[in-house]
């Protein structure tokens, strides 16, 4: 089924009739050196099926060993989410068969997770703060990766066969599960995006995950149900699986609200199921009926001892926690001298880290903000990717701005240089050198172009000589065109006025 056959109600009409109930399960891949229960390397992008051991492959007779660093990462994240840390937590077997799960079960935590009962304050775009309650954060392992071959869009629907890569099988995960979220109303899609962005910010600050959504380091399962206005009874939920961009999380929640509303409005029944998000059509399609906990036949993992924490261990890890996001934002806003609106725009655009790194690398805060919020954001929007996926680094921005400050390029040329950087042509300085994009500083070249422009527009020359200095702009334009935008407009103006004997 695609969007053309999926009935939806307009968002405004859906909001008039129903109240959304949300729930998020955010999976965070940890950046530990090895996997959760064995010594296989935890490395992204290696050749398929090379980072495996007998434990990763679920071979008979093997025994798991818990990764201590992963446990400490889970404790740190639990503390950062305001959770209580259990003195004793257990692992369990979650039984289900998928070809990317070689053991035929996932080692996870069930009724005794390591962290529970927390909350985070989520600041929406207009400064409104919404508290999201955290039910639990538990440890588990990731599955492998299936690549579907032969289909038109790389999806399982229509594929001829699938390839499995077990490199990711066993990678440490922390799953953060919220309690049901009510009261968001029309802000529900925005809340979804900003909440996931906050989780990503927290795990990046903790240093426990690379947090690159395009790589699947942070993935969100978004649960949506609707209640008729005035009702307090939750509706049947759908779960859109493995959404891996902030834009997609917002769009998926919005679409599911509209889809649910259309089904309910027509007298239909919502099916409790998983859904797949399709960015190209900005719609979801049905996955499989959603299992409840009983269907997974959880039972205690017999090969792993309980995880026992004590006060000293927890307090040592608490002391290692970085500056909380709210305090960090307050400090950066003050240090950079941004207004409330300017800083909120930065946060909403998701470029706080990039600007901080750019400033740390030597750029002025205003210059860093100009580039990340301006041309870089425009290019990301044009290509329909998150800014972090674009390929621009803080070092690129610092170098680009340095070339402008040195007078080697102007803003217009800098945009051309940036485009070539994104095409993989090297650093900004290399692009300028290779493509000859430096500002034309040879006065003889400029003078020749100026003479030509003046010869073509004698009426403009007469106006300038008569005292209408503002008319000089009509002469500057052709000179800039003749030099492919590589002239310094200020120097061109000086030379024209000097030729005409007019004071600027």
C-alpha angles and dihedrals in degrees: 000000000000134000094270090067097035111096115223134179121223111268093239092052091047090053092050091058106030143039115220123229115201136193129177133203108190117191116205120194111214122226096224117148093243137025128278099264107011143037097257112129117262098218129144123226102016123139111290118273096007100108096063140111131185087271092054089051095047094236118176119273098021124129128209125231120201118244105236094202089055090052091051090049089053091051092049092050091047090053092047088053092052092249131153112247113225115234088217126023131172139212121232138192115248104199122214137121124242125146091238091058103070096186092054087234136065120230104228140135122265126169097004108046121176094244133026146156103040138134142204131204112232117201113211124211095272093048096263110146118220120188115221115196118221116217097189148334113211138177124243142140130263125242125238123264128261121207112198114215131201100022124116096245106022093261128130090246106090095004119139095212142340133236120213126213115193096191089102094043107111098015108148115261135184115202116204113201122192127209114246109294116217132171099044093114114168090357092065097104091045091047090053092055096043093046093053089045089054092050089050090050092050096051092045091051090049089053092227098118138029083227094205104156093193087063093046094250087132118030130170131211104200118204119200133180133159134224121199110248109278095021124117096193116103117236127227111288134223123205120215104205134223100352105179109188133058092233091051093050091055094045094045093053091047092049094048091050089053093044094048090048092052092050093048093044091055092051093256130137126245113236116223099234147126118264133204120226118223114197094192093061095024090228141106131238131201118275116175137316108283113248123221122223093267091060091062092058093222116201133164115281103248095198098057129067120225119275106245120194129186135200094257094052093047094047092049089054091044089056089055094056115118126234110301114253095247093052092044092053092049091051095047093048090054094043093050096042094229121159119242090258095047093050094045089053090053092051093045091050090054095233101115093112093045093051092046091051091046092051090046088053091057110275124127112253093240092051092047091050092048093056100040094043095039127035097005092051090047092053092048091050091047091053092040094234134121113266090244089059095052097085100238114132131200087247090058091053094048091050093045092050091046090056089053093048090050090053093241093121136010129225093269092052090044090062090053090048091051091052090054091047088057089052088062097254094136137261121338092260091050092050092050091051097043096045098036093237098149119126113270104248099167106111091203091060091047093046092055091052091046092051090052093049092048091049090052094048111037091155091061090047089054092051092052092048089049090060103268093125093168088069088071088087090075088062096045093058097063090045091054090048092049091052093045090246092302098116123099101246092207092054091046090054091050092051094048093051091045091053091049094045092236125142113234 
